Amino acid sequence: MKVRINYQERDFEPGTKFIRVVDMIREANKDEPMIKTLIQKTGHDQMVFILNSRIVRPQEYDSVELKEGDDIRWIHPMFGG
């Protein structure tokens, strides 16, 4: 199934949970200097994840299942997205 992540289409298996996308994005950005500094100072990367114009809270990551055509965006409130 196709899902858009920050305007780029990606393929995922049906039944994929939102946490998989979160983990994928965090892994891809973990070496960015600002992210590394924030993790060192605060213990968190401070990223905000949005699914179909709705902020997804961290406690929901495991329970949200992706659907065909979902639009996922991620931003960083400290320095934009």
MDTraj code that builds the backbone (N, CA, C; nanometers):
import mdtraj as md
import numpy as np

residues = "MET LYS VAL ARG ILE ASN TYR GLN GLU ARG ASP PHE GLU PRO GLY THR LYS PHE ILE ARG VAL VAL ASP MET ILE ARG GLU ALA ASN LYS ASP GLU PRO MET ILE LYS THR LEU ILE GLN LYS THR GLY HIS ASP GLN MET VAL PHE ILE LEU ASN SER ARG ILE VAL ARG PRO GLN GLU TYR ASP SER VAL GLU LEU LYS GLU GLY ASP ASP ILE ARG TRP ILE HIS PRO MET PHE GLY GLY".split()
xyz = np.array([
    [0.0848, -0.1169, 0.0000],
    [0.0000, 0.0000, 0.0000],
    [0.0889, 0.1226, 0.0000],
    [0.0421, 0.2301, -0.0595],
    [0.1195, 0.3530, -0.0722],
    [0.0788, 0.4534, 0.0347],
    [0.1823, 0.5123, 0.0972],
    [0.1654, 0.6134, 0.2007],
    [0.2618, 0.7263, 0.1676],
    [0.2206, 0.8500, 0.1888],
    [0.3103, 0.9636, 0.1652],
    [0.3751, 1.0067, 0.2959],
    [0.5076, 1.0242, 0.2922],
    [0.5824, 1.0728, 0.4074],
    [0.6544, 1.1986, 0.3628],
    [0.6135, 1.3125, 0.4181],
    [0.6670, 1.4424, 0.3760],
    [0.6732, 1.4520, 0.2234],
    [0.5622, 1.4231, 0.1611],
    [0.5407, 1.4368, 0.0161],
    [0.6076, 1.3304, -0.0703],
    [0.6700, 1.2306, -0.0110],
    [0.7305, 1.1228, -0.0891],
    [0.6523, 0.9945, -0.0660],
    [0.6150, 0.9283, -0.1759],
    [0.5400, 0.8032, -0.1626],
    [0.6317, 0.6900, -0.1215],
    [0.5819, 0.6090, -0.0300],
    [0.6534, 0.4895, 0.0157],
    [0.5557, 0.3733, 0.0161],
    [0.6094, 0.2541, -0.0046],
    [0.5271, 0.1330, 0.0007],
    [0.5430, 0.0652, 0.1360],
    [0.4312, 0.0227, 0.1929],
    [0.4290, -0.0518, 0.3180],
    [0.3336, -0.1687, 0.3046],
    [0.3575, -0.2704, 0.3825],
    [0.2675, -0.3854, 0.3876],
    [0.1371, -0.3439, 0.4566],
    [0.0243, -0.3976, 0.4133],
    [-0.1011, -0.3711, 0.4850],
    [-0.0867, -0.4140, 0.6313],
    [-0.1428, -0.3353, 0.7202],
    [-0.1349, -0.3663, 0.8628],
    [-0.0146, -0.3053, 0.9332],
    [0.0670, -0.2304, 0.8606],
    [0.1845, -0.1671, 0.9204],
    [0.1409, -0.0643, 1.0244],
    [0.2069, -0.0650, 1.1370],
    [0.1766, 0.0289, 1.2451],
    [0.2555, 0.1587, 1.2261],
    [0.2018, 0.2654, 1.2793],
    [0.2617, 0.3981, 1.2704],
    [0.4016, 0.4009, 1.3319],
    [0.4248, 0.3224, 1.4351],
    [0.5544, 0.3195, 1.5029],
    [0.6666, 0.2836, 1.4057],
    [0.6373, 0.2044, 1.3045],
    [0.7409, 0.1670, 1.2064],
    [0.7907, 0.2898, 1.1314],
    [0.7006, 0.3794, 1.0942],
    [0.7382, 0.5022, 1.0256],
    [0.8174, 0.5926, 1.1200],
    [0.7704, 0.6051, 1.2430],
    [0.8399, 0.6870, 1.3427],
    [0.9837, 0.6379, 1.3597],
    [1.0002, 0.5081, 1.3767],
    [1.1342, 0.4510, 1.3936],
    [1.2210, 0.4740, 1.2704],
    [1.1625, 0.4608, 1.1529],
    [1.2353, 0.4794, 1.0276],
    [1.2846, 0.6247, 1.0146],
    [1.1987, 0.7201, 1.0466],
    [1.2349, 0.8619, 1.0371],
    [1.3410, 0.8966, 1.1413],
    [1.3225, 0.8483, 1.2623],
    [1.4218, 0.8768, 1.3671],
    [1.5582, 0.8171, 1.3324],
    [1.5590, 0.6976, 1.2778],
    [1.6852, 0.6333, 1.2400],
    [1.7546, 0.7131, 1.1291],
    [1.6768, 0.7607, 1.0324],
    [1.7338, 0.8351, 0.9201],
    [1.7896, 0.9711, 0.9617],
    [1.7418, 1.0260, 1.0730],
    [1.7820, 1.1603, 1.1148],
    [1.8671, 1.1642, 1.2416],
    [1.9002, 1.0490, 1.2959],
    [1.9690, 1.0447, 1.4253],
    [2.1079, 1.1084, 1.4249],
    [2.1721, 1.1181, 1.3091],
    [2.3071, 1.1735, 1.3027],
    [2.3115, 1.3219, 1.2685],
    [2.1956, 1.3835, 1.2516],
    [2.1937, 1.5268, 1.2250],
    [2.2392, 1.6006, 1.3515],
    [2.3278, 1.6989, 1.3369],
    [2.3852, 1.7665, 1.4535],
    [2.2827, 1.8233, 1.5515],
    [2.1776, 1.8872, 1.5018],
    [2.0781, 1.9462, 1.5922],
    [2.0030, 1.8377, 1.6692],
    [1.9686, 1.7291, 1.6027],
    [1.8993, 1.6181, 1.6688],
    [1.9894, 1.5589, 1.7774],
    [2.1158, 1.5361, 1.7434],
    [2.2097, 1.4793, 1.8410],
    [2.2217, 1.5690, 1.9641],
    [2.2303, 1.6997, 1.9423],
    [2.2416, 1.7945, 2.0534],
    [2.1176, 1.7907, 2.1410],
    [1.9994, 1.7895, 2.0785],
    [1.8759, 1.7851, 2.1566],
    [1.8645, 1.6573, 2.2385],
    [1.9026, 1.5457, 2.1795],
    [1.8973, 1.4191, 2.2535],
    [1.9926, 1.4239, 2.3718],
    [2.1112, 1.4798, 2.3527],
    [2.2070, 1.4914, 2.4616],
    [2.1548, 1.5822, 2.5728],
    [2.0912, 1.6937, 2.5351],
    [2.0453, 1.7911, 2.6341],
    [1.9130, 1.7546, 2.7003],
    [1.8204, 1.6962, 2.6210],
    [1.6858, 1.6726, 2.6749],
    [1.6499, 1.5250, 2.6871],
    [1.7250, 1.4391, 2.6187],
    [1.6929, 1.2969, 2.6200],
    [1.5935, 1.2565, 2.5119],
    [1.5443, 1.3543, 2.4348],
    [1.4449, 1.3283, 2.3305],
    [1.4790, 1.4085, 2.2055],
    [1.4305, 1.3612, 2.0905],
    [1.4565, 1.4341, 1.9665],
    [1.3537, 1.5441, 1.9402],
    [1.2454, 1.5466, 2.0157],
    [1.1403, 1.6496, 2.0082],
    [1.0627, 1.6511, 1.8760],
    [1.0701, 1.5458, 1.7948],
    [0.9974, 1.5420, 1.6677],
    [0.8471, 1.5280, 1.6920],
    [0.7700, 1.5911, 1.6046],
    [0.6240, 1.5832, 1.6093],
    [0.5793, 1.5141, 1.4809],
    [0.4926, 1.4146, 1.4955],
    [0.4445, 1.3378, 1.3803],
    [0.2964, 1.3666, 1.3577],
    [0.2618, 1.3896, 1.2315],
    [0.1254, 1.4274, 1.1943],
    [0.0738, 1.3269, 1.0921],
    [-0.0425, 1.2721, 1.1179],
    [-0.1074, 1.1764, 1.0279],
    [-0.2385, 1.2364, 0.9804],
    [-0.2477, 1.2616, 0.8507],
    [-0.3700, 1.3170, 0.7915],
    [-0.4184, 1.4416, 0.8667],
    [-0.3268, 1.5360, 0.8879],
    [-0.3542, 1.6658, 0.9518],
    [-0.3857, 1.6564, 1.1006],
    [-0.3526, 1.5450, 1.1641],
    [-0.3781, 1.5272, 1.3071],
    [-0.2484, 1.4853, 1.3761],
    [-0.2112, 1.5563, 1.4824],
    [-0.0917, 1.5202, 1.5579],
    [-0.1148, 1.3852, 1.6241],
    [-0.0178, 1.2966, 1.6100],
    [-0.0251, 1.1648, 1.6731],
    [0.0628, 1.1691, 1.7983],
    [0.0050, 1.1404, 1.9109],
    [0.0775, 1.1424, 2.0385],
    [0.1617, 1.0155, 2.0525],
    [0.2750, 1.0248, 2.1207],
    [0.3632, 0.9078, 2.1352],
    [0.2935, 0.7819, 2.1876],
    [0.1992, 0.7966, 2.2772],
    [0.1303, 0.6794, 2.3303],
    [0.0406, 0.6112, 2.2276],
    [0.0158, 0.6771, 2.1138],
    [-0.0674, 0.6209, 2.0074],
    [0.0135, 0.5500, 1.8988],
    [0.1435, 0.5686, 1.8949],
    [0.2264, 0.5164, 1.7861],
    [0.2053, 0.3671, 1.7622],
    [0.1958, 0.2887, 1.8688],
    [0.1805, 0.1428, 1.8550],
    [0.0411, 0.1000, 1.8103],
    [-0.0584, 0.1824, 1.8336],
    [-0.1955, 0.1392, 1.8064],
    [-0.2505, 0.1871, 1.6716],
    [-0.1873, 0.2869, 1.6112],
    [-0.2371, 0.3405, 1.4842],
    [-0.1866, 0.2538, 1.3686],
    [-0.2804, 0.2075, 1.2876],
    [-0.2470, 0.1260, 1.1709],
    [-0.2564, 0.2130, 1.0450],
    [-0.1555, 0.2044, 0.9606],
    [-0.1537, 0.2833, 0.8376],
    [-0.2560, 0.2306, 0.7379],
    [-0.3081, 0.3240, 0.6579],
    [-0.4054, 0.2892, 0.5538],
    [-0.3575, 0.3472, 0.4211],
    [-0.4036, 0.2882, 0.3135],
    [-0.3714, 0.3351, 0.1780],
    [-0.3992, 0.4847, 0.1667],
    [-0.3009, 0.5600, 0.1160],
    [-0.3194, 0.7026, 0.0919],
    [-0.2945, 0.7922, 0.2115],
    [-0.2553, 0.7366, 0.3262],
    [-0.2273, 0.8200, 0.4425],
    [-0.1192, 0.9221, 0.4107],
    [-0.1302, 1.0392, 0.4724],
    [-0.0330, 1.1466, 0.4552],
    [0.0347, 1.1697, 0.5903],
    [0.1625, 1.1363, 0.5974],
    [0.2386, 1.1502, 0.7217],
    [0.3396, 1.2618, 0.7022],
    [0.3444, 1.3485, 0.8007],
    [0.4439, 1.4554, 0.7994],
    [0.5111, 1.4585, 0.9350],
    [0.6345, 1.4988, 0.9344],
    [0.7042, 1.5157, 1.0612],
    [0.7720, 1.6506, 1.0609],
    [0.7688, 1.7132, 1.1764],
    [0.8313, 1.8439, 1.1918],
    [0.9101, 1.8454, 1.3213],
    [0.9953, 1.9405, 1.3297],
    [1.0700, 1.9597, 1.4529],
    [1.0399, 2.1001, 1.5019],
    [0.9725, 2.1135, 1.6165],
    [0.9297, 2.2458, 1.6622],
    [1.0468, 2.3409, 1.6911],
    [1.1660, 2.2879, 1.7135],
    [1.2809, 2.3734, 1.7428],
    [1.3374, 2.4384, 1.6169],
    [1.3253, 2.3705, 1.5013],
    [1.3850, 2.4259, 1.3804],
    [1.3074, 2.3938, 1.2538],
    [1.1799, 2.3672, 1.2640],
    [1.0950, 2.3474, 1.1466],
    [1.0995, 2.2061, 1.0925],
    [1.0377, 2.1824, 0.9804],
    [1.0280, 2.0484, 0.9248],
    [1.0816, 2.0444, 0.7902],
])
top = md.Topology()
chain = top.add_chain()
for i, resn in enumerate(residues, 1):
    res = top.add_residue(resn, chain, resSeq=i)
    for name in ("N", "CA", "C"):
        top.add_atom(name, md.element.get_by_symbol(name[0]), res)
traj = md.Trajectory(xyz[None], top)
